[in-house]
Amino acid sequence: MGIMDWPEAERPREKLLGQGPTALSDAELLAIFLRTGVRGHTAVDLARGLLQQFGGLRPLLEADNKTFSSHHGLGPAKYVQLQAVLEMSRRHLRARLMRGDSLTGPEDTRRYLISRLRHLEHEVFACLFLDNRHQVIAFEELFRGTIDCASVYPREVVRRALDLNAAAVILAHNHPSGVAEPSRADETMTERLEKALGTVDIRVLDHFVIGEGRPVSFVERGLI
């Protein structure tokens, strides 16, 4: 039985229009992207099978062209479409964060930092530089490689903050291993940066660790 034979409320497209995208499962969202199934399988069936083969939505979205295109029902054309969708999503988040609105909560920041840092295979330390109304001035990746106290130089962070006339910063770094739990080295690094930036009256508003799942906020953990 095809999807068009399903009750209207159970069809992914109609469900999205009626209830919004958050009401859909990963398989239903992927089915809308796929548009069609394969012989004997609906788009939802195909989506469920692909999620099982890849091990979830994130590995599928981050697969390279060769891996992605080797699966039944996919191919280079779908890979190109997917990359375009992902890049539009990243640019949308960037526009929301960079359009000059003041940051009033951590969720937009989380989503933006996920889009910038989670997919990277190497460690990156970055800063969101803010003005005195907590409006975003710039996002910059400052250090790459093994991120620890020895490789993050407070004087460089201070210098860049002063160059941009920032009044506050939000720190962020990723854990490519996937474990977002802050290490003691992360805590020490944050303390050093807070102290260095504090000497020039620049506040550290938060430090996010990006890994699997929800990014960890130092503020929410009581570490800042």
C-alpha positions as CSV (number, residue, x, y, z in Angstrom):
1,M,0.0,0.0,0.0
2,G,1.4,3.4,-1.0
3,I,1.6,6.4,1.2
4,M,-1.3,8.0,-0.7
5,D,-3.5,5.1,0.6
6,W,-2.7,5.9,4.2
7,P,-5.1,8.0,6.3
8,E,-4.3,11.7,5.6
9,A,-3.2,12.4,9.1
10,E,-0.5,9.8,8.9
11,R,1.0,10.9,5.6
12,P,4.3,12.8,6.4
13,R,3.6,15.8,4.2
14,E,0.1,16.3,5.5
15,K,1.3,15.6,9.1
16,L,3.9,18.3,8.8
17,L,1.4,20.8,7.4
18,G,-1.1,20.0,10.1
19,Q,1.1,19.6,13.2
20,G,4.5,21.1,12.3
21,P,7.9,19.5,11.6
22,T,8.6,18.6,15.2
23,A,5.7,16.1,15.2
24,L,7.5,14.0,12.6
25,S,9.9,11.1,13.3
26,D,13.4,11.0,11.7
27,A,12.1,8.5,9.2
28,E,9.1,10.7,8.2
29,L,11.3,13.8,7.8
30,L,13.8,11.8,5.7
31,A,10.9,10.4,3.6
32,I,9.8,13.9,2.7
33,F,13.3,14.6,1.5
34,L,13.5,11.3,-0.5
35,R,10.1,12.0,-2.0
36,T,9.7,8.5,-3.5
37,G,10.4,5.0,-2.4
38,V,11.6,2.0,-4.4
39,R,9.8,-1.0,-5.8
40,G,7.8,-2.6,-3.0
41,H,8.7,0.0,-0.4
42,T,7.2,3.4,0.4
43,A,9.5,6.4,1.0
44,V,8.9,5.9,4.8
45,D,10.0,2.2,4.5
46,L,13.1,3.3,2.6
47,A,13.8,6.0,5.1
48,R,13.5,3.6,8.0
49,G,15.9,1.1,6.3
50,L,18.4,3.8,5.6
51,L,18.4,5.1,9.2
52,Q,19.0,1.5,10.4
53,Q,21.8,1.0,7.9
54,F,23.6,4.2,8.7
55,G,23.0,4.0,12.4
56,G,20.8,7.1,12.7
57,L,20.1,10.4,11.1
58,R,23.3,12.2,12.0
59,P,25.7,9.5,10.4
60,L,23.5,9.7,7.3
61,L,23.6,13.5,7.1
62,E,27.4,13.5,7.6
63,A,28.3,10.7,5.2
64,D,30.6,11.5,2.3
65,N,29.4,11.3,-1.3
66,K,30.7,7.8,-1.9
67,T,29.2,6.2,1.3
68,F,25.9,8.1,0.9
69,S,25.5,7.3,-2.8
70,S,26.3,3.6,-2.4
71,H,23.0,2.9,-0.6
72,H,19.9,1.7,-2.5
73,G,17.5,4.6,-3.2
74,L,20.2,7.3,-2.9
75,G,22.8,8.6,-5.3
76,P,24.9,11.7,-6.3
77,A,21.8,13.7,-7.1
78,K,20.3,13.1,-3.7
79,Y,23.7,13.8,-2.1
80,V,23.9,17.2,-3.8
81,Q,20.3,18.0,-2.7
82,L,21.1,17.1,0.8
83,Q,24.3,19.2,1.0
84,A,22.3,22.2,-0.3
85,V,19.7,21.7,2.3
86,L,22.3,21.4,5.1
87,E,24.2,24.5,3.9
88,M,20.9,26.5,3.8
89,S,20.2,25.4,7.3
90,R,23.6,26.5,8.5
91,R,23.3,29.9,6.7
92,H,19.8,30.4,8.2
93,L,21.1,29.8,11.7
94,R,24.1,32.1,11.0
95,A,21.7,34.8,9.8
96,R,19.5,34.5,12.9
97,L,22.5,34.8,15.1
98,M,24.4,37.5,13.2
99,R,21.6,39.9,12.3
100,G,22.2,42.0,15.4
101,D,19.6,40.7,17.8
102,S,20.6,40.4,21.4
103,L,21.1,36.9,22.7
104,T,18.4,36.3,25.3
105,G,18.8,32.6,25.7
106,P,21.2,29.7,24.9
107,E,19.1,27.7,22.5
108,D,19.8,29.7,19.3
109,T,23.5,29.7,20.3
110,R,23.5,26.0,20.8
111,R,21.9,25.3,17.4
112,Y,24.4,27.6,15.7
113,L,27.4,26.2,17.4
114,I,26.3,22.7,16.6
115,S,26.0,23.6,12.9
116,R,29.5,25.1,13.0
117,L,31.4,22.6,15.1
118,R,29.8,19.2,15.5
119,H,30.6,17.8,12.1
120,L,34.4,18.7,12.4
121,E,36.8,15.8,12.6
122,H,39.4,17.9,14.4
123,E,39.2,19.9,17.6
124,V,38.4,23.6,17.2
125,F,38.2,26.4,19.8
126,A,36.0,29.3,18.8
127,C,34.5,32.5,20.2
128,L,31.3,34.4,19.7
129,F,32.2,38.1,20.3
130,L,29.4,40.3,21.6
131,D,28.9,44.0,22.2
132,N,27.6,45.5,25.5
133,R,24.0,44.7,24.5
134,H,25.0,41.1,23.8
135,Q,24.5,41.5,20.1
136,V,26.8,39.3,18.0
137,I,29.8,41.0,16.5
138,A,31.6,38.0,15.0
139,F,32.1,34.2,15.3
140,E,35.7,33.1,14.9
141,E,37.6,29.9,15.1
142,L,40.8,30.8,16.9
143,F,42.7,27.5,17.6
144,R,42.8,24.1,16.0
145,G,44.2,20.8,17.0
146,T,44.3,19.3,20.5
147,I,42.4,21.9,22.6
148,D,43.9,22.1,26.1
149,C,45.5,24.7,28.3
150,A,48.7,24.5,26.3
151,S,47.2,25.2,22.9
152,V,44.7,28.0,23.8
153,Y,46.5,31.3,24.4
154,P,44.5,33.7,26.5
155,R,46.5,36.7,25.2
156,E,45.4,35.9,21.7
157,V,41.7,35.7,22.7
158,V,42.1,39.0,24.6
159,R,43.8,40.7,21.7
160,R,41.0,39.6,19.3
161,A,38.3,40.7,21.7
162,L,39.9,44.1,22.0
163,D,40.4,44.4,18.2
164,L,36.6,43.8,17.8
165,N,35.7,46.1,20.7
166,A,33.8,43.2,22.3
167,A,32.2,43.6,25.8
168,A,31.6,39.9,26.3
169,V,32.4,36.5,24.7
170,I,30.9,33.0,24.5
171,L,33.5,30.3,24.3
172,A,33.0,27.1,22.5
173,H,35.0,24.0,21.5
174,N,34.1,20.6,20.1
175,H,34.9,17.1,21.2
176,P,35.2,15.0,18.0
177,S,35.1,11.8,20.1
178,G,31.4,12.7,20.7
179,V,31.6,12.9,24.5
180,A,30.5,16.5,25.4
181,E,31.4,16.2,29.1
182,P,33.8,18.9,30.1
183,S,37.2,17.7,31.3
184,R,39.2,19.2,34.1
185,A,41.5,20.7,31.5
186,D,38.5,22.4,29.9
187,E,37.6,23.9,33.3
188,T,41.2,25.1,33.9
189,M,41.3,26.7,30.4
190,T,38.0,28.5,31.0
191,E,39.2,29.8,34.4
192,R,42.4,31.2,32.7
193,L,40.4,32.8,29.9
194,E,37.9,34.3,32.4
195,K,40.8,35.8,34.4
196,A,42.6,37.2,31.3
197,L,39.5,38.7,29.8
198,G,38.4,40.1,33.2
199,T,41.6,42.2,33.4
200,V,40.2,44.2,30.4
201,D,36.6,44.2,31.6
202,I,35.4,41.6,29.1
203,R,32.9,39.0,30.5
204,V,32.8,35.3,29.6
205,L,29.1,34.6,29.4
206,D,29.3,30.9,28.8
207,H,31.5,28.1,27.4
208,F,29.8,25.4,25.3
209,V,31.3,21.9,24.7
210,I,29.9,20.4,21.4
211,G,29.7,16.7,21.1
212,E,27.0,14.1,20.7
213,G,23.5,15.1,21.9
214,R,22.9,18.4,23.7
215,P,25.9,20.7,24.0
216,V,27.1,21.2,27.6
217,S,26.9,24.7,29.0
218,F,29.4,25.7,31.7
219,V,26.8,28.2,33.1
220,E,24.2,25.5,33.5
221,R,26.7,23.2,35.1
222,G,27.6,26.0,37.6
223,L,31.2,26.1,36.2
224,I,31.0,29.8,35.4
